[in-house]
Amino acid sequence: MIQHQEVIEVEHSKSYIAHHVNLRAVPRHEQILSANFSNWYGKAIRAFDILISLALFITFIISIPFIWLANFITSPGPLFYRQIRVGKNGRNFTIIKFRSMHINAESDGEARFTEENDERITAVGSFLRKSRIDELPQVINILRGDMSLVGPRPERPEFVALFVQRNPDYALRNLVKPGLTGWGQVKYKYTSNMEDGLKKLEYDLYFLKHRSFSMDFEIMWRTFVAVMSRSGV
């Protein structure tokens, strides 16, 4: 049984990267959040989100005809893909992405994790995912206030229900806005199953507890490097 304590501990295990929360010492809800989420820093981050998203919005608009043409030639269908995700305080919202999978990729209605080399991903979609270009439309979500540039990546309600069933502390991720990129994204490997998702939770909780300008900068820099190298994060 998990013991709820006053302080959060940091795991220093050789089995994986440090800078994550030890789930054997999980804090209460009101203690998990860094003060930076509620002071002037939070307002500054919203202003930064809007400024950067407006700049990215120009890139998004310019990319539309090229991606539409590539998809039209290789995999005709809708340019955009919309999906319900869980946001701050458990509120659902519709995330927007460039379509990277074949139409009716889940024709059986069963929600499935995306795996590396997933056969549902189109040839163009593979490039979009590795370059993170498929995420560009989410600048609309950021401008709407559904998301932030930096935060835990938003998950599908079906998966959130499964994660919470396995570990109720997964719900702590929803105390803040989800992000276009996050600490869990740059510090942990690509997740394609339940176990990896729960391990990434430890990094997301570390972000909630220790968020700062320097951490935000590191996350965005690592994401930029991943995008430029097309390695994905």
For each residue, the residues with C-beta under 8 A, 3 or more apart:
1:
2: 23 24 26 169
3: 24 25
4: 26 27 28
5: 8 9 25 26 27
6: 27 31
7: 25 27 31
8: 5 21 22 25 26 27 31 32 205 209
9: 5 21 22 24 25
10: 18 19 20 21 22 206
11: 18 20 21 22 202
12: 18
13: 16 18
14:
15:
16: 13 20 188 199
17: 20 187 188
18: 10 11 12 13
19: 10 183 187 203 206
20: 10 11 16 17 187 188 202 203 205 206
21: 8 9 10 11 25 26 202 203 205 206 209
22: 8 9 10 11 25 202
23: 2 26 167 169 201 202 205
24: 2 3 9
25: 3 5 7 8 9 21 22
26: 2 4 5 8 21 23 32 169 172 205
27: 4 5 6 7 8 31 32 209
28: 4 31 32
29: 32 172 175
30: 33
31: 6 7 8 27 28
32: 8 26 27 28 29 172 175 205 208 209
33: 30 37 38 175 176 208 209
34: 37 208 209 210 211 212
35: 38 39
36: 39 41 42 211 212
37: 33 34 41 42 176 208 211
38: 33 35 42
39: 35 36 42
40: 43 44
41: 36 37 44 45 213
42: 36 37 38 39 45 46
43: 40 46 47
44: 40 41 47 48
45: 41 42 48 49 148 149 150 216
46: 42 43 49 50 148
47: 43 44 50 51
48: 44 45 51 52 149
49: 45 46 52 53 142 148 149
50: 46 47 53 54 142 143
51: 47 48 54 55
52: 48 49 55 56 149
53: 49 50 56 57 139 142 143 149
54: 50 51 57 58 139 143
55: 51 52 58 59
56: 52 53 59 60 136 139
57: 53 54 60 61 139 140 143
58: 54 55 61 62
59: 55 56 62 63 136
60: 56 57 63 64 136 137 139
61: 57 58 64
62: 58 59 66
63: 59 60 66 67 133 136
64: 60 61 67 68 79
65: 68 69
66: 62 63 69 70
67: 63 64 70 71 79 98 124 128 133
68: 64 65 71 72 79
69: 65 66 72 73
70: 66 67 73 74 124
71: 67 68 74 75 76 77 79 99 122 124
72: 68 69 76
73: 69 70
74: 70 71 122 123 124
75: 71 99 102 103 122 123 124 125
76: 71 72
77: 71 99 102 103
78: 81 99 103
79: 64 67 68 71 98 99
80: 96 97 98 99 137
81: 78 96 97 98 99 100 101
82: 94 95 96 97
83: 94 95 97 156
84: 92 93 94 95 156 157
85: 92 93 94 95 154 155 156 157 178
86: 90 91 92 154 155 156 157 160 174 178
87: 90 91 92 93 146 147 154 174 177 178
88: 91 174 175 176 177 178
89: 174 175
90: 86 87 171 174
91: 86 87 88
92: 84 85 86 87 157
93: 84 85 87 141 144 146 147 154
94: 82 83 84 85
95: 82 83 84 85 138 141 146 147 154
96: 80 81 82 137 138 140 141
97: 80 81 82 83 100 134 135 137 138
98: 67 79 80 81 128 133 134 136 137
99: 71 75 77 78 79 80 81 125 134
100: 81 97 121 122 124 125 126 128 129 134
101: 81 105 118 120 121 122 125
102: 75 77 105 120 121 122
103: 75 77 78
104: 107
105: 101 102 120
106: 109 110 111 112
107: 104
108:
109: 106
110: 106
111: 106 156 158 159
112: 106
113: 159 191 192 193 197
114: 118 120 121 192
115: 118 192
116: 190 192
117: 121
118: 101 114 115 121
119:
120: 101 102 105 114
121: 100 101 102 114 117 118 125 126 129
122: 71 74 75 100 101 102 125 126
123: 74 75 126 127
124: 67 70 71 74 75 100 127 128
125: 75 99 100 101 121 122 128 129 134
126: 100 121 122 123 129 130
127: 123 124 130 131 133 230
128: 67 98 100 124 125 131 133 134
129: 100 121 125 126 132 134 232
130: 126 127 230 231 232
131: 127 128 227 230 232
132: 129 135 136 223 226 227 232 233
133: 63 67 98 127 128 136
134: 97 98 99 100 125 128 129
135: 97 132 138 180
136: 56 59 60 63 98 132 133 139
137: 60 80 96 97 98 140 141
138: 95 96 97 135 141 142 147 180
139: 53 54 56 57 60 136 142 143 180
140: 57 96 137 143 144
141: 93 95 96 137 138 144 146 147
142: 49 50 53 138 139 145 146 147 148 149 180
143: 50 53 54 57 139 140
144: 93 140 141
145: 142 177
146: 87 93 95 141 142 177 178
147: 87 93 95 138 141 142 151 154 177 178 179 180
148: 45 46 49 142 151 176 177 178 179 180
149: 45 48 49 52 53 142 179 180 181 216 220
150: 45 179 180 181 182 216 219 220
151: 147 148 176 177 178 179 182 207
152: 173 176 178 179 182 183 184 204 207 208
153: 178 179 181 182 184 185
154: 85 86 87 93 95 147 178
155: 85 86 159 160 163 197
156: 83 84 85 86 111 159 160
157: 84 85 86 92 160 161
158: 111 161 162
159: 111 113 155 156 162 163 197
160: 86 155 156 157 163 164 170 171 174
161: 157 158 164 165
162: 158 159 165 166 194
163: 155 159 160 166 167 170 194 197 198 201
164: 160 161 167 168 170 171
165: 161 162
166: 162 163 170 194 198
167: 23 163 164 170 198 201
168: 164 171
169: 2 23 26 172 201 205
170: 160 163 164 166 167 173 198 201
171: 90 160 164 168 174
172: 26 29 32 169 175 205 208
173: 152 170 176 178 201 204 205 208
174: 86 87 88 89 90 160 171
175: 29 32 33 88 89 172 208
176: 33 37 88 148 151 152 173 208
177: 87 88 145 146 147 148 151
178: 85 86 87 88 146 147 148 151 152 153 154 173 182
179: 147 148 149 150 151 152 153 182
180: 135 138 139 142 147 148 149 150
181: 149 150 153 185 186 219 220 223 233
182: 150 151 152 153 178 179 185 186 203 204 207 219
183: 19 152 186 187 203 204 206 207 215 219
184: 152 153 187 188 200 201 203 204 207
185: 153 181 182 188 219 223 233
186: 181 182 183 218 219 222 223 226 233
187: 17 19 20 183 184 203
188: 16 17 20 184 185 191 196 199 200 203
189: 196
190: 116 196 232
191: 113 188 196 197 199 200
192: 113 114 115 116 196
193: 113 196 197
194: 162 163 166 197 198
195: 198 199
196: 188 189 190 191 192 193 199 200
197: 113 155 159 163 191 193 194 200 201
198: 163 166 167 170 194 195 201 202
199: 16 188 191 195 196 202 203
200: 184 188 191 196 197 203 204
201: 23 163 167 169 170 173 184 197 198 204 205
202: 11 20 21 22 23 198 199 205 206
203: 19 20 21 182 183 184 187 188 199 200 206 207
204: 152 173 182 183 184 200 201 207 208
205: 8 20 21 23 26 32 169 172 173 201 202 208 209
206: 10 19 20 21 183 202 203 209 210
207: 151 152 182 183 184 203 204 210 211 215
208: 32 33 34 37 152 172 173 175 176 204 205 211
209: 8 21 27 32 33 34 205 206
210: 34 206 207 215
211: 34 36 37 207 208 215 216
212: 34 36 215 216
213: 41 216 217
214: 217 218
215: 183 207 210 211 212 218 219
216: 45 149 150 211 212 213 219 220
217: 213 214 220 221
218: 186 214 215 221 222
219: 150 181 182 183 185 186 215 216 222 223
220: 149 150 181 216 217 223 224
221: 217 218 224 225
222: 186 218 219 225 226 233
223: 132 181 185 186 219 220 226 227 233
224: 220 221 227 228
225: 221 222 228 229
226: 132 186 222 223 229 231 232 233
227: 131 132 223 224 230
228: 224 225
229: 225 226
230: 127 130 131 227
231: 130 226
232: 129 130 131 132 190 226
233: 132 181 185 186 222 223 226
